[in-house]
Amino acid sequence: MDGIVVMDKPAGLTSHDVVRKVKKILGAGKAGHTGTLDPMATGVLPVCVGEATKLAPFLSAENKTYLATMLLGVETDTQDTEGKIIEKS
């Protein structure tokens, strides 16, 4: 199969995990994503399969838009949402 599969990556999986699952489901020889999302992030992850992997560098070069939700005044020991809260202001 050759093409681009647009995945909605859930939190908790790495981009590589998603690509591995797509490859397994489709029985694809080669596949790759067009840009890494953090394991904690959710969102669109285009996965190029087969001959479409040649398009990945062109898709990666395009501008991307991110939407974030932040909580101000809280510090964790890991500087992310996974850590233990160590200070509130």
N, C-alpha and C positions, 0 to 999 in steps of 0.2 A: 504494500500500500504506500502511496506517495501523497502527501498533503500536509495540511496544518490542522491540528486539533486544538481548539480553544478550550482550555480547562479552567474551572473555577477552583483554585487551590485553597484547600481548607487550612486552618491553623493547625500546627503540630506536624505537618509533613514538610520535608525539604523539597526544593524544586527537583532535585535528583530523584527523590522518592516518587514524585508524580510521573516523571519521564519513565522510570523503570516500570511503573504500573501500566502506563500507556503502551509501552513496548510489549509487555507480557500479554495484555488484552488483545492487541492487534497482531501479535506475532511478527512485529517489525524487526528487521535486522539492525537498523540504526534509527536513532531519534535523538533530539536535543531540544532544549528550551532556548528562548530568545533573551533571557535575562533572569537572574536569580531573584527570588523573593525570599525574605527571611522566613525561617520556620514558623515564627509567630504570626507572620503576615498572611492575610487572605487576599485573594484577588485573581485577576485574569493572568493566566500563564499559557501563552501560545507554545505548543509543542510541535516542532517540525518532524515529520516522519519520512523515511526513505529519501528519495531524490530532493524533497523539499528542504532537507537539512542544508542544502547549498544556499537557501534563501536566508538562513538565520543571521548571518553578518549584516545583511541589509535591513532586516527587521530590528535588530539590536541597535542600529544607528539612529533610529527614529526617536523623536521626543516622546517622553512618557509623562503621564500625569499621576500624581499620588494624592490620596485623600487620607488624612491622619486624624486621629482623635487623641488628645493629650489631656493629662491631668496635671495641672500645675500645683506646685507646693508640696510634692511628695518625692522623697529620694529613697531608692532601694539600693541594696548592697551590690546589685549587678547592673544598675543603671538601665533596667528594662522592666517590663511588667512581670517577669518571672521571679524577680528577687524578693527578698524580705524587706518590708518597709523599715527604714532606719531613722527617718526624720520626716516630720510634717511641719509645714509653716503656714 
